[in-house]
């Protein structure tokens, strides 16, 4: 599941015109890493929500901005598991 989420994230970032050549699980999504703008973070969150059937609250946007790629993968996987357990 984590590998699928990671591939989805990297594919989405590539489609959004971000360079993913040096991106790994330890790469921050914010300024110190991928450098996603707030608009790009919102777009990535929407793609994840649509792709995996999970939801992020608006107030979580700041949290996602300081996550690494690996942390976001883990967060999405946890939400997918929680949704499938319902």
N, C-alpha and C positions, 0 to 999 in steps of 0.2 A: 504494500500500500504506500509506504513512504517513497519508494522509488517512482511509483506512478505519479504521486503528487509532485515530487521534485521535477520529473520530466515535464509535467504540465506547467509548472511555474517557469522553468527555463524556456519552454516553448512559447509561453505567453510573453515573457520578457523579450524574446527575440522578435515576436510579432509586433511588439510595442516599440521596436527599434532600439532596444538596449543591448549592449555588448555583453554576452554571457561567457566569453572565452575563459576568463579567470574566476568565474563565480563558482563557489562551492558551498557546503553547508555552513561554513563559518563566516560567509560574506554577509555583512549587514545590508538590509534593504534600503536604509536611509543614506545620509550624506557620506558616511565613511566607507561605503561599499558600492552598491548598485546605483545609489544616488537618485532614487525615485522621488519625483515631485509628489505633492499631496494629491494632485489629479491622477497621476500614474498609480499611486497606492490605491486610490478609490477604484480605478479601472481593474487593477489586479485583483482586488477583493471581489469585485463583481464577477470577474471571470472564474475565480475559485468557487464562489457561491453557485454560479450556474453550472460549473463543471462537476461539482461534488455534492450539490444539494445541501450545503450548509449556509449558515447566516452569520454575519459579523454585525454587531451593533455599531451605530455611528460613533459612539464614544470609544470604541476599540481601535479606531483609526490611528490614534497616537501610539497605542501599544504595538500595532503591526509595524509602524514606522521604525521602531527601535529593535525589531526582531532581526535575527539572521535568517537566511534561507532555510536552514535546518530547523530552527525554532518554528517557523511558519509551517513547514511540512508536518512537524509534530502536532501543532495546534489544529491543523486541518484534519489530520488522521484521528485525533481525539474526538473532534466534532462528528466525523463520519461514523466512528464507532458508537458514539452516543445516539446519533440519529437512527442507526440501524438496530439499536437495542430497544427502541420504542415500539 
